């Protein structure tokens, strides 16, 4: 009775749980890995261990039968909120990626504008033709031109 075989499914269940709970290495910038690690440990298991002495086993089995429905209900709620939080994490990660690419595009455009402004700064003031009627032969506006602008 104390020996478990593959046929009863217990060892398969234990192996799945060990695999699910194994620590997953996640880098500081690995958002997808962190979400996957959270998903791995999200489900709450309501099967309590009943191993122990004969009396303890009977008591634990009785308590398990009486409380399983409640723990299952509670575990489903915890699983639901965990799944919702994972979805939120996925949405925020996607938004962060979109923000990073938009920021990179804006930085590229800003650099291009700064380059154009630098090129404009190298153009000599005298090489720009004055607007007609804004300068006289001395290089300053005439009084007539100034009064027309007022």
Residue frames as a rotation matrix with the C-alpha (Angstrom) as fourth column:
UNK 1
0.561 0.828 0.000 0.00
0.828 -0.561 0.000 0.00
0.000 0.000 -1.000 0.00
UNK 2
0.553 -0.411 -0.725 2.92
0.119 -0.822 0.557 2.36
-0.824 -0.395 -0.406 0.65
UNK 3
-0.588 -0.770 0.249 4.51
0.330 0.053 0.943 1.70
-0.738 0.636 0.223 -2.78
UNK 4
0.381 0.701 -0.602 3.34
-0.304 -0.520 -0.798 3.78
-0.873 0.487 0.015 -5.72
UNK 5
-0.326 -0.440 0.837 3.52
0.666 0.521 0.533 2.69
-0.671 0.731 0.123 -9.33
UNK 6
-0.958 -0.080 -0.277 3.16
-0.136 -0.722 0.678 4.53
-0.254 0.687 0.680 -12.62
UNK 7
-0.695 0.718 0.045 -0.19
0.527 0.466 0.711 2.83
0.489 0.517 -0.702 -13.19
UNK 8
0.002 0.765 -0.644 -1.99
0.985 -0.112 -0.129 4.76
-0.171 -0.635 -0.754 -10.44
UNK 9
0.421 0.173 0.891 -1.02
0.603 -0.787 -0.132 8.17
0.678 0.592 -0.435 -11.87
UNK 10
0.906 -0.059 -0.419 0.46
0.342 -0.483 0.806 9.42
-0.249 -0.874 -0.417 -8.60
UNK 11
-0.019 -0.998 -0.060 4.06
0.646 -0.058 0.761 9.47
-0.763 -0.024 0.646 -9.83
UNK 12
-0.257 -0.003 0.966 3.00
0.905 -0.351 0.240 11.20
0.338 0.936 0.093 -13.06
UNK 13
0.747 0.609 0.267 1.24
0.449 -0.759 0.472 13.86
0.489 -0.233 -0.840 -11.03
UNK 14
0.675 -0.576 -0.461 4.26
0.374 -0.272 0.887 14.35
-0.636 -0.771 0.032 -8.78
UNK 15
-0.309 -0.835 0.456 6.57
0.845 -0.021 0.534 14.66
-0.436 0.550 0.712 -11.80
UNK 16
0.087 0.430 0.899 4.26
0.771 -0.600 0.212 17.26
0.631 0.674 -0.384 -13.40
UNK 17
0.944 0.315 -0.104 4.14
0.297 -0.666 0.685 19.26
0.146 -0.677 -0.722 -10.16
UNK 18
0.317 -0.908 -0.274 7.90
0.532 -0.068 0.844 19.11
-0.785 -0.413 0.462 -9.68
UNK 19
-0.400 -0.445 0.801 8.41
0.916 -0.178 0.358 20.25
-0.017 0.877 0.479 -13.26
UNK 20
0.389 0.661 0.641 5.87
0.623 -0.702 0.345 23.03
0.678 0.265 -0.685 -12.84
UNK 21
0.989 0.055 -0.139 7.37
0.145 -0.565 0.812 24.27
-0.033 -0.823 -0.567 -9.59
UNK 22
0.189 -0.980 0.057 11.00
0.962 0.197 0.189 24.02
-0.197 0.019 0.980 -10.70
UNK 23
0.275 -0.156 -0.949 12.68
0.158 -0.966 0.205 27.40
-0.948 -0.206 -0.241 -10.57
UNK 24
0.570 -0.064 0.819 12.87
0.821 -0.013 -0.571 29.04
0.047 0.998 0.045 -13.97
UNK 25
-0.381 -0.779 -0.498 15.79
0.700 -0.595 0.396 31.38
-0.604 -0.197 0.772 -14.56
UNK 26
0.618 0.606 0.501 14.52
0.782 -0.541 -0.310 34.76
0.083 0.583 -0.808 -15.74
UNK 27
-0.503 -0.836 0.220 16.75
0.828 -0.539 -0.153 37.65
0.246 0.105 0.963 -16.78
UNK 28
-0.545 0.258 -0.798 16.02
0.439 -0.723 -0.534 41.20
-0.714 -0.641 0.281 -15.61
UNK 29
-0.594 0.308 -0.743 14.75
-0.658 -0.717 0.228 42.24
-0.463 0.625 0.629 -19.07
UNK 30
-0.948 0.201 -0.245 12.99
0.003 0.778 0.628 38.95
0.318 0.595 -0.738 -19.94
UNK 31
-0.504 0.833 0.227 9.33
-0.837 -0.406 -0.369 39.94
-0.215 -0.376 0.901 -19.64
UNK 32
0.237 0.612 -0.755 8.05
-0.764 0.597 0.244 36.89
0.600 0.519 0.609 -21.55
UNK 33
-0.416 -0.482 -0.771 10.11
0.101 0.818 -0.566 34.57
0.904 -0.314 -0.292 -19.35
UNK 34
-0.975 0.076 0.209 8.78
-0.222 -0.266 -0.938 36.20
-0.015 -0.961 0.277 -16.18
UNK 35
-0.118 0.991 -0.065 5.19
-0.991 -0.121 -0.049 35.87
-0.057 0.058 0.997 -17.40
UNK 36
0.160 0.116 -0.980 5.83
-0.440 0.897 0.034 32.23
0.884 0.426 0.195 -18.30
UNK 37
-0.788 -0.499 -0.361 7.31
0.122 0.449 -0.885 31.55
0.603 -0.742 -0.293 -14.87
UNK 38
-0.736 0.596 0.320 4.25
-0.618 -0.400 -0.676 33.10
-0.275 -0.696 0.663 -13.22
UNK 39
0.172 0.819 -0.547 1.98
-0.936 0.309 0.168 31.01
0.307 0.483 0.820 -15.43
UNK 40
-0.310 -0.387 -0.869 3.87
-0.189 0.920 -0.342 27.86
0.932 0.058 -0.358 -14.41
UNK 41
-0.908 -0.123 -0.400 3.08
0.347 0.313 -0.884 28.34
0.233 -0.942 -0.241 -10.72
UNK 42
-0.683 0.669 0.295 -0.35
-0.625 -0.743 0.239 29.94
0.379 -0.021 0.925 -11.10
UNK 43
0.142 0.865 -0.482 -2.70
-0.264 0.502 0.824 26.97
0.954 0.010 0.299 -10.56
UNK 44
-0.312 -0.132 0.941 -3.50
-0.948 -0.019 -0.317 26.25
0.059 -0.991 -0.119 -6.92
UNK 45
-0.511 0.068 -0.857 -3.53
-0.116 0.982 0.147 22.55
0.851 0.175 -0.494 -6.01
UNK 46
0.106 0.661 0.743 -6.33
-0.910 -0.236 0.340 21.60
0.400 -0.712 0.577 -3.62
UNK 47
0.660 0.069 -0.748 -5.13
0.053 0.989 0.137 18.01
0.749 -0.130 0.649 -3.08
UNK 48
0.417 -0.486 0.768 -3.76
-0.897 -0.357 0.260 17.95
0.148 -0.798 -0.585 0.44
UNK 49
-0.473 -0.631 -0.616 -1.29
-0.470 0.771 -0.429 15.25
0.746 0.086 -0.661 1.49
UNK 50
0.597 0.735 0.321 -2.86
-0.707 0.293 0.643 12.45
0.379 -0.611 0.695 3.52
UNK 51
0.141 -0.629 -0.765 0.27
0.137 0.778 -0.614 10.48
0.980 -0.018 0.196 4.35
UNK 52
-0.245 -0.252 0.936 0.94
-0.877 -0.354 -0.325 9.69
0.413 -0.901 -0.134 7.99
UNK 53
-0.939 -0.037 0.342 -0.02
-0.235 0.797 -0.556 7.15
-0.252 -0.603 -0.757 10.63
UNK 54
-0.726 0.684 0.071 -3.22
0.626 0.615 0.480 5.11
0.285 0.392 -0.875 10.28
UNK 55
0.048 0.779 -0.626 -5.32
0.882 -0.327 -0.339 7.43
-0.468 -0.536 -0.702 12.47
UNK 56
-0.314 -0.251 -0.915 -3.85
-0.051 -0.958 0.281 10.57
-0.948 0.135 0.288 10.91
UNK 57
-0.998 -0.062 0.027 -4.47
0.019 0.136 0.990 9.21
-0.065 0.989 -0.135 7.41
UNK 58
-0.374 0.927 0.004 -8.12
0.910 0.366 0.194 8.53
0.178 0.077 -0.981 8.22
UNK 59
0.153 0.401 -0.903 -8.60
0.626 -0.747 -0.226 11.94
-0.765 -0.530 -0.366 9.80
UNK 60
-0.585 -0.466 -0.664 -6.83
-0.185 -0.720 0.669 13.74
-0.790 0.514 0.334 6.92
UNK 61
-0.926 0.291 0.242 -8.87
0.345 0.386 0.855 11.81
0.156 0.875 -0.458 4.35
UNK 62
-0.053 0.960 -0.273 -12.10
0.993 0.023 -0.113 12.76
-0.102 -0.277 -0.955 6.15
UNK 63
0.075 -0.001 -0.997 -11.14
0.261 -0.965 0.020 16.43
-0.962 -0.262 -0.072 6.40
UNK 64
-0.877 -0.449 -0.169 -10.06
-0.070 -0.229 0.971 16.37
-0.474 0.864 0.169 2.75
UNK 65
-0.644 0.697 0.314 -13.45
0.721 0.417 0.553 15.03
0.255 0.583 -0.771 1.65
UNK 66
0.215 0.792 -0.571 -15.33
0.919 -0.361 -0.155 17.56
-0.329 -0.492 -0.806 3.75
UNK 67
0.268 -0.183 -0.946 -13.32
0.112 -0.969 0.219 20.62
-0.957 -0.165 -0.239 2.68
UNK 68
-0.548 -0.570 0.612 -12.36
0.633 0.195 0.749 19.79
-0.546 0.798 0.254 -0.92
UNK 69
0.188 0.702 0.687 -15.37
0.966 -0.260 0.002 21.55
0.180 0.663 -0.727 -2.46
UNK 70
0.900 0.149 -0.409 -14.57
0.283 -0.915 0.289 24.77
-0.331 -0.375 -0.866 -0.57
UNK 71
0.035 -0.971 -0.236 -10.85
0.051 -0.234 0.971 24.71
-0.998 -0.046 0.041 -1.33
UNK 72
-0.398 -0.111 0.911 -11.61
0.866 0.281 0.413 23.96
-0.302 0.953 -0.016 -4.97
UNK 73
0.629 0.713 0.309 -13.93
0.764 -0.642 -0.073 26.97
0.146 0.282 -0.948 -5.12
UNK 74
0.769 -0.414 -0.488 -11.31
-0.014 -0.774 0.634 29.17
-0.640 -0.480 -0.600 -3.46
UNK 75
-0.249 -0.917 0.312 -8.53
0.338 0.219 0.915 27.84
-0.908 0.333 0.255 -5.70
UNK 76
0.009 0.333 0.943 -10.58
1.000 0.011 -0.013 28.62
-0.015 0.943 -0.333 -8.81
UNK 77
0.938 0.342 -0.049 -10.94
0.345 -0.937 0.054 32.23
-0.028 -0.068 -0.997 -7.65
UNK 78
0.390 -0.879 -0.273 -7.21
-0.118 -0.342 0.932 32.52
-0.913 -0.331 -0.237 -6.95
UNK 79
-0.341 -0.478 0.810 -6.45
0.704 0.441 0.556 30.99
-0.623 0.760 0.186 -10.38
UNK 80
0.463 0.611 0.642 -8.83
0.880 -0.400 -0.254 33.47
0.102 0.683 -0.724 -12.05
UNK 81
0.950 -0.131 -0.285 -7.20
-0.048 -0.958 0.283 36.50
-0.310 -0.255 -0.916 -10.47
UNK 82
0.030 -0.991 0.133 -3.73
0.061 0.134 0.989 35.12
-0.998 -0.022 0.065 -11.22
UNK 83
-0.175 -0.023 0.984 -4.70
0.934 0.312 0.173 34.65
-0.311 0.950 -0.033 -14.87
UNK 84
0.819 0.513 0.256 -6.13
0.563 -0.804 -0.190 38.17
0.108 0.300 -0.948 -15.02
UNK 85
0.688 -0.635 -0.351 -2.89
-0.219 -0.643 0.734 39.56
-0.692 -0.428 -0.581 -13.57
UNK 86
-0.253 -0.763 0.595 -0.88
0.461 0.446 0.767 37.59
-0.851 0.468 0.239 -16.14
UNK 87
0.249 0.425 0.870 -3.01
0.967 -0.159 -0.200 39.07
0.054 0.891 -0.450 -18.91
UNK 88
0.981 0.065 -0.185 -2.40
0.101 -0.976 0.193 42.52
-0.168 -0.208 -0.964 -17.45
UNK 89
0.214 -0.976 -0.037 1.33
-0.049 -0.049 0.998 41.77
-0.976 -0.211 -0.058 -17.45
UNK 90
-0.225 -0.250 0.942 1.17
0.858 0.407 0.313 40.75
-0.461 0.879 0.123 -21.12
UNK 91
0.677 0.547 0.493 -0.70
0.710 -0.662 -0.240 43.94
0.195 0.512 -0.836 -22.03
UNK 92
0.876 -0.381 -0.297 1.77
-0.159 -0.808 0.567 46.11
-0.456 -0.449 -0.768 -20.13
UNK 93
-0.070 -0.930 0.360 4.72
0.273 0.329 0.904 44.30
-0.960 0.162 0.231 -21.69
UNK 94
0.005 0.147 0.989 3.29
0.996 0.085 -0.018 44.84
-0.087 0.985 -0.146 -25.19
UNK 95
0.926 0.353 0.132 2.65
0.358 -0.933 -0.021 48.50
0.116 0.067 -0.991 -24.41
UNK 96
0.545 -0.803 -0.241 6.22
-0.118 -0.359 0.926 48.86
-0.830 -0.476 -0.291 -23.15
UNK 97
-0.259 -0.633 0.730 7.57
0.673 0.423 0.606 47.35
-0.692 0.649 0.316 -26.37
UNK 98
0.387 0.462 0.798 5.42
0.891 -0.410 -0.195 49.71
0.237 0.786 -0.571 -28.47
UNK 99
0.974 -0.042 -0.224 6.63
0.054 -0.912 0.406 52.65
-0.221 -0.408 -0.886 -26.38
UNK 100
0.151 -0.987 0.047 10.26
0.151 0.071 0.986 51.62
-0.977 -0.142 0.160 -26.84
UNK 101
-0.271 -0.250 0.930 9.89
0.922 0.210 0.325 51.40
-0.277 0.945 0.173 -30.62
UNK 102
0.700 0.552 0.453 8.01
0.647 -0.759 -0.074 54.72
0.303 0.345 -0.888 -30.76
UNK 103
0.799 -0.475 -0.369 10.72
-0.031 -0.646 0.763 56.33
-0.601 -0.598 -0.530 -28.62
UNK 104
-0.178 -0.893 0.414 13.41
0.501 0.280 0.819 54.98
-0.847 0.353 0.398 -30.94
UNK 105
0.040 0.278 0.960 11.55
0.987 -0.161 0.005 56.39
0.156 0.947 -0.281 -33.96
UNK 106
0.945 0.325 0.044 11.16
0.309 -0.928 0.210 59.79
0.109 -0.184 -0.977 -32.27
UNK 107
0.442 -0.863 -0.245 14.85
0.080 -0.234 0.969 59.81
-0.894 -0.448 -0.034 -31.35
UNK 108
-0.302 -0.516 0.802 15.74
0.832 0.268 0.486 59.08
-0.465 0.814 0.348 -34.98
UNK 109
0.396 0.539 0.744 13.48
0.826 -0.563 -0.032 61.91
0.401 0.627 -0.667 -36.21
UNK 110
0.943 -0.095 -0.320 14.88
0.124 -0.791 0.600 64.32
-0.310 -0.605 -0.733 -33.61
UNK 111
0.028 -0.997 0.078 18.41
0.380 0.083 0.921 63.51
-0.924 0.004 0.381 -34.71
UNK 112
-0.205 -0.035 0.978 17.46
0.979 -0.022 0.204 64.20
0.015 0.999 0.039 -38.33
UNK 113
0.779 0.542 0.316 15.91
0.525 -0.839 0.143 67.55
0.343 0.055 -0.938 -37.32
UNK 114
0.694 -0.601 -0.396 18.97
0.095 -0.468 0.878 68.51
-0.713 -0.648 -0.268 -35.29
UNK 115
-0.268 -0.794 0.545 21.12
0.714 0.216 0.666 67.70
-0.646 0.568 0.510 -38.32
UNK 116
0.136 0.409 0.902 18.93
0.913 -0.405 0.046 69.94
0.384 0.818 -0.428 -40.53
UNK 117
0.969 0.209 -0.134 19.07
0.248 -0.851 0.463 72.76
-0.017 -0.481 -0.876 -37.99
UNK 118
0.269 -0.948 -0.173 22.86
0.284 -0.094 0.954 72.45
-0.920 -0.306 0.244 -37.84
UNK 119
-0.333 -0.346 0.877 22.99
0.926 0.057 0.374 72.67
-0.179 0.937 0.301 -41.64
UNK 120
0.573 0.616 0.541 20.77
0.682 -0.724 0.102 75.77
0.455 0.310 -0.835 -41.58
UNK 121
0.848 -0.287 -0.445 23.09
0.205 -0.597 0.776 77.37
-0.488 -0.749 -0.447 -39.04
UNK 122
-0.150 -0.973 0.176 26.03
0.581 0.057 0.812 77.08
-0.800 0.224 0.557 -41.43
UNK 123
0.161 0.262 0.952 24.27
0.943 -0.326 -0.070 79.10
0.292 0.909 -0.299 -44.15
UNK 124
-0.824 -0.536 -0.186 25.54
0.564 -0.807 -0.176 82.69
-0.056 -0.250 0.967 -44.20
UNK 125
-0.050 0.826 -0.562 23.04
0.521 -0.458 -0.720 85.41
-0.852 -0.329 -0.407 -43.40
UNK 126
-0.280 -0.124 -0.952 24.14
-0.538 -0.801 0.263 87.40
-0.795 0.586 0.158 -46.46
UNK 127
-0.994 -0.104 -0.029 23.45
-0.083 0.563 0.822 84.48
-0.069 0.820 -0.569 -48.76
UNK 128
-0.305 0.951 0.040 19.77
0.877 0.297 -0.377 84.67
-0.371 -0.080 -0.925 -47.86
UNK 129
-0.674 0.096 0.732 18.07
0.461 -0.720 0.519 87.18
0.577 0.687 0.441 -50.13
UNK 130
-0.880 0.397 -0.260 16.17
0.014 -0.526 -0.851 89.94
-0.475 -0.752 0.457 -48.32
UNK 131
-0.079 0.929 0.360 12.46
0.898 0.223 -0.380 90.20
-0.434 0.293 -0.852 -48.88
UNK 132
-0.447 -0.067 0.892 11.53
0.670 -0.686 0.284 92.92
0.593 0.724 0.351 -51.33
UNK 133
0.221 0.543 0.810 10.82
0.013 -0.832 0.555 96.26
0.975 -0.112 -0.191 -49.70
UNK 134
0.892 0.128 -0.434 12.34
0.412 0.166 0.896 95.38
0.187 -0.978 0.095 -46.33
UNK 135
0.155 -0.894 -0.420 15.83
0.739 -0.177 0.651 96.84
-0.656 -0.411 0.633 -46.85
UNK 136
0.965 -0.011 -0.261 17.24
-0.169 -0.787 -0.594 99.98
-0.199 0.617 -0.761 -48.35
UNK 137
0.619 -0.769 -0.156 20.73
-0.058 0.153 -0.987 100.35
0.783 0.620 0.050 -49.73
UNK 138
-0.101 -0.684 0.722 22.20
-0.842 -0.328 -0.428 100.80
0.530 -0.652 -0.543 -46.22
UNK 139
-0.670 -0.165 -0.724 20.97
0.060 0.960 -0.275 97.42
0.740 -0.228 -0.633 -45.05
UNK 140
-0.863 0.449 -0.231 18.35
0.265 0.013 -0.964 98.81
-0.429 -0.894 -0.130 -42.64
UNK 141
-0.120 0.909 0.399 14.69
0.992 0.123 0.018 99.33
-0.033 0.398 -0.917 -43.16
UNK 142
-0.766 -0.022 0.643 13.53
0.192 -0.962 0.196 102.71
0.614 0.273 0.740 -44.35
UNK 143
-0.879 0.475 0.034 11.09
-0.228 -0.358 -0.906 104.63
-0.418 -0.804 0.423 -42.30
UNK 144
-0.194 0.836 -0.514 8.46
-0.976 -0.111 0.188 104.04
0.100 0.538 0.837 -44.98
UNK 145
-0.282 0.014 -0.959 9.04
-0.250 0.964 0.088 100.28
0.926 0.265 -0.268 -44.81
UNK 146
-0.943 -0.091 -0.319 8.82
0.275 0.326 -0.905 100.34
0.186 -0.941 -0.282 -41.03
UNK 147
-0.659 0.751 -0.038 5.59
-0.589 -0.546 -0.595 102.33
-0.468 -0.370 0.803 -41.04
UNK 148
-0.133 0.611 -0.780 4.07
-0.840 0.348 0.416 99.94
0.526 0.711 0.467 -43.60
UNK 149
-0.552 -0.127 -0.824 4.75
0.141 0.960 -0.242 96.98
0.822 -0.250 -0.512 -41.28
UNK 150
-0.975 0.217 -0.050 3.05
0.003 -0.210 -0.978 98.71
-0.223 -0.953 0.204 -38.31
